[in-house]
Amino acid sequence: MNKVGIYVKSILIPVIVGGVVGIIISRFIDYEVLQKPFLAPPGFLFPVVWTILYILMGISYGILKSKGLTDEKTDLIYYLQLVVNALWSIFFFVFDWQLFSFLWIILLDILVAIMIYVFYSKDKLAGLLQIPYLLWILFASYLNLAIYLLNR
């Protein structure tokens, strides 16, 4: 596969996963009626931010893939964090498991930190492109816990 094809595939996979999850959870999202903590962004911001993060995620992985720097460990951490990411939204919105979702997002925080380390060790830019993702999910962790505490 040529480099353009690698990047297109690498970007489309997380964007499609995010889109499918968005469709699954769309009728369950109750964000606007929840008690929210200080700094909670408006609901319309989430799809915009996530789309950008999924694109960055795909570019980052595409950098490694196009340079032949992926291996079993890289693929495992990348796809594992993507699955954990997708399941968080389902746990939080569909099943309304806010406390479990908080514990789950802590797992995601750890996986993304590991992914950044692995990616950065292979290509600095690929690792650095994941920093906004880590910052966002750390913020999402705060929101998740605060929403749980405020809405028990």
N, C-alpha and C positions, 0 to 999 in steps of 0.2 A: 504494500500500500504506500502511495506517495505521501509526502509530508502534509499536503492540504487535506487529503483523506483522513490521515491520522488525527489532525486537529478537529476536523468536522465531526468525526466519530467521538472523539474525546469530549467535545463540548456537548454534543447532542445527548449522550448518555445521561449525565447528571441533570440536564435541562428537562429531558423527557421523564426521568424518574420524579423530579420535582413537580412537573406538570400533572403526572398521573396521581401523585399523592394529593395535589391541590384539588383535583377533580373528586377524589374519594372523600376528602374531608370537607368539601365546600358546603354541603348542607348541614354540617355539624358545627361549623365555626360559630362560637358565641362570644368572641373576643369583645365585641362592643358592649355587651351587657354585663361583663365581668367587672368586679371591683379591681382596679389596676393601681399599681404603685407609682410613686414619683418616677419620672423619666419614661413612662410607658409611651411608646410612639403610637400614632394613629394606625388603625388597621390597614389602611390602603398602602402603607409603606412596606409591609412585609413581602408581598409578591415582587415588588421592585427590587428590594435588597436581595432576596433569595435568588432572583434571576441573575443578578450581577455576580453573586457568590458562586452560583452553579457554573457560570461562564468562566470565571477565574479558576474554579476547580478543574474544569475541563482543559483550559489552556495549560495549567500547571502540569496535569497528567500528560497532556499532549507533548509538552517539552521533553519530558522523560522518555515517552514512547518514541518520539521522532528521533531521538538521539540513541536509541537502543539501551536506555538506562533502566528499563523496568525488569523486574525479576519476580519470582513468586512472592517474596516478602512485600515488595512494593505494591503488587496487585492486591494481595490479601488486605493490607491496611487500607488501601484506597477504597476497594469495594466494600469492605466491612464497615468503614465509617459511613459510606453512602447508604447502606442498608439501615444502620443504626439511626442515621439522620431521618430517613424516610419513615421509619417506625415511630419515631418520637411524635410526629404530628398525629399519627393515627391513635397512639396511646392517649395523647393529651386531649384531642378534640373529639374523636369518635367514641372512645371508651370513657372519657372524662376521668382518667387516672392521673390526676395532677401530681400527687406525691410520688407515685411510681415514675411518672414522666420526669420529675426532677432527678431522681436517681439515675434514670436512663440517660438524661442529658449530661450528667456528670461522666458517664461512660463515654459519651460522644466527645466531651471536652478532652478526655484523656487520649482517645483514639486520634483526634485531630492533632493534638500536640505531638504524638508519636509520628503521625504522618508528616508533619512539618519537619521533624528531625530527620526522618528517612529521606524525604524529598530534598531537603537542604543539603544533606550529605552527598547527594548525587548531582545536584544542580542548584546553585544558590537562588536563582530567580524562581525556579519551580517551588522551592520552599517558601520564599518570601511572598509569593502570590497567595499563599494560604493564610497569611497573618490576618487579613480582614475577616476571613471565615472564623478563625479562632476567637477573635475579638467579639464578633457578632454572637457566637454561640455562648460565650461567657456572659454576655449581656442577656441573652435568652435564658440562661440558667438563673440569673437574678430575677427576671420577669416570671419565670415558671415558679420559683419558690415563693415569691411575693404574692402571685395570684393564688397559689394554693393557700397561703396563710390568710389572705384577705377574704377568701370565698369558701372557707370550710363550713 
